[in-house]
Amino acid sequence: MPLPRLPPLQFFFDEDFIKKSKAHIQKERDFLLENIEKYGTSGEIKLKAYKSHCNFILLKVLNAKDEDALKFFEKRGILIRTCCSFKTLGDNHIRIAVRSHKDNCKFIKAISSKNSK
């Protein structure tokens, strides 16, 4: 969802923009969670999603380290964040942002394909 053309920081006070943004994030987050649950263990990188109420989703990598997942997604042009700096999570968690529907579909395609490149 593109930002409206307003003076800097003004969109923080635009109630319509905030309402539309929240609706977009909720819709796309639900789409991601549903499809990660459906396809998360069918591809090369196997994932389990934790429920989320914000604009990112925490994922446990079931069959690899976070750095392996980072390389897997980088090869496919998908940005993720490793969570190795979160001491209690260890080295098998990543975080993804709730993005546009097109970007979210790209992520789902990557996790559902055995040999997607």
C-alpha positions in Angstrom: 0.0 0.0 0.0 1.7 3.3 -1.1 2.0 6.1 1.3 -0.3 9.1 0.6 1.3 12.3 -0.7 1.2 14.4 2.5 3.8 16.5 4.2 6.4 14.4 6.2 4.8 12.6 9.2 1.4 13.9 8.4 0.2 10.4 7.4 0.5 9.4 11.1 -2.5 11.6 11.7 -4.5 10.5 8.6 -7.2 8.3 10.2 -8.3 7.0 6.8 -4.8 5.9 5.9 -4.3 4.2 9.4 -7.6 2.4 9.0 -6.8 1.1 5.5 -3.3 0.1 6.6 -4.5 -1.9 9.5 -7.1 -3.7 7.3 -4.4 -4.4 4.7 -2.0 -5.8 7.3 -4.7 -8.0 8.9 -5.9 -9.4 5.6 -2.3 -10.1 4.3 -1.2 -11.5 7.7 -4.1 -13.9 7.7 -3.3 -14.9 4.2 0.3 -15.6 5.1 -0.5 -17.5 8.3 -3.1 -19.7 6.5 -0.7 -20.5 3.6 2.4 -21.1 5.8 0.3 -23.6 7.8 -0.8 -25.2 4.6 2.5 -25.3 2.7 5.2 -24.6 5.4 6.4 -28.1 5.6 6.1 -29.1 1.9 9.1 -27.3 0.5 12.9 -27.3 0.8 12.8 -25.0 3.9 10.3 -26.2 6.5 8.6 -23.6 8.6 6.2 -23.3 11.6 4.5 -19.9 12.1 3.7 -18.3 15.4 0.4 -16.4 15.7 0.9 -12.7 15.2 -1.0 -9.4 15.8 1.4 -7.1 14.1 3.0 -6.4 10.7 5.5 -9.3 11.0 5.4 -13.0 11.6 7.9 -15.1 13.6 8.7 -18.4 12.0 10.6 -21.4 13.4 12.8 -23.1 10.8 12.3 -26.8 11.4 15.0 -28.4 9.2 17.8 -25.8 8.9 19.6 -22.9 10.7 18.5 -19.3 10.3 21.5 -18.5 8.1 20.5 -21.4 5.7 17.0 -19.9 5.5 18.5 -16.5 4.9 20.5 -17.8 1.9 17.5 -19.7 0.6 15.3 -16.6 0.6 18.1 -14.2 -0.7 18.5 -16.4 -3.8 14.8 -15.9 -4.5 14.9 -12.1 -3.9 13.0 -12.3 -0.6 14.1 -10.3 2.4 13.9 -11.9 5.9 15.4 -11.2 9.2 17.2 -13.8 11.3 16.5 -13.8 15.0 19.9 -15.0 16.2 20.2 -11.8 18.3 17.1 -12.8 20.3 18.9 -14.8 22.9 15.9 -17.1 23.8 15.2 -18.1 20.2 18.5 -19.7 19.2 19.6 -20.0 15.6 16.5 -21.5 14.0 14.0 -18.6 13.9 13.4 -16.0 11.2 11.0 -13.1 10.9 9.1 -11.9 7.8 7.2 -8.7 7.2 3.6 -8.6 6.1 4.0 -7.0 2.7 2.0 -6.5 -0.5 -0.1 -9.4 -1.8 2.3 -9.9 -4.7 5.3 -10.1 -2.3 3.4 -12.4 0.1 2.5 -14.8 -2.8 6.2 -14.8 -3.8 7.1 -16.0 -0.3 4.4 -18.7 -0.3 5.5 -19.9 -3.7 9.1 -20.2 -2.4 8.2 -22.2 0.6 5.8 -24.5 -1.3 8.1 -25.5 -4.1 10.6 -28.4 -3.7 13.2 -26.8 -5.9 12.1 -23.2 -6.5 14.8 -20.8 -7.6 
